[in-house]
Amino acid sequence: MKTMNAARFKATCLQVLDQVAQSGHGVVVTKRGKPVARVVPMVNRPDRIVGAMKAEIAFHGDIITPLGAEWEALKQ
């Protein structure tokens, strides 16, 4: 992550915000060499949690019926 001092960030704030939005890479702002803030791109989250990944998950076959395989932990 790129770092810059607070004075430079103050002078170029709008440009830095545009760069962060375009590149997706954050910037750490320092004061006297110590990090004080991090500017990171916004992550768009869905308004609703339920159904947010509707098109991302696919079921292949039966997920409830046991497989019939014996587990090592149960052999004691």
C-alpha positions in Angstrom: 0.0 0.0 0.0 1.3 3.4 -0.9 2.1 5.9 1.9 2.2 9.7 1.9 2.6 12.4 4.5 -0.4 14.4 5.7 0.8 17.7 4.1 1.1 16.1 0.7 -2.3 14.3 1.2 -3.9 17.6 2.1 -2.5 19.3 -1.0 -3.6 16.5 -3.4 -6.6 15.0 -1.6 -9.0 15.0 -4.5 -6.5 13.5 -6.8 -5.6 10.8 -4.3 -9.3 10.0 -3.9 -9.7 9.7 -7.6 -6.6 7.4 -7.9 -7.8 5.2 -5.1 -11.3 4.8 -6.7 -9.8 4.0 -10.1 -6.9 1.7 -9.1 -8.6 0.0 -6.1 -5.4 0.4 -4.1 -5.4 2.2 -0.8 -3.1 4.9 0.6 -1.8 5.2 4.1 -1.5 8.8 5.4 1.3 9.4 7.9 2.1 12.2 10.3 5.7 12.5 11.4 6.4 9.1 9.9 3.6 7.3 11.9 0.5 6.0 10.1 -2.6 7.9 11.2 -5.2 7.0 8.5 -5.9 4.7 5.6 -7.8 5.7 2.5 -9.3 2.7 0.8 -11.9 2.2 -2.0 -15.5 1.7 -1.1 -16.9 -1.8 -1.3 -20.4 -1.9 -2.6 -22.5 -4.2 -0.3 -25.9 -5.4 -1.2 -28.8 -3.7 0.5 -30.3 -7.0 1.5 -28.3 -9.9 2.9 -30.9 -12.5 2.1 -30.6 -13.5 -1.5 -27.4 -11.4 -2.1 -25.5 -14.5 -3.5 -28.5 -16.0 -5.4 -26.6 -16.4 -8.7 -23.3 -17.3 -7.1 -24.1 -20.8 -5.5 -25.1 -24.0 -7.3 -26.1 -27.3 -5.8 -24.9 -30.5 -7.4 -26.8 -33.5 -6.2 -28.2 -34.4 -2.8 -26.5 -32.6 0.1 -28.5 -34.2 2.9 -28.2 -38.0 2.4 -25.1 -39.5 4.1 -22.4 -40.7 1.7 -21.9 -44.0 3.4 -18.2 -43.4 4.0 -16.7 -44.3 7.3 -14.8 -41.6 9.2 -11.4 -42.3 10.9 -12.6 -40.5 14.0 -15.5 -42.9 14.5 -13.4 -46.1 14.3 -12.4 -46.0 17.9 
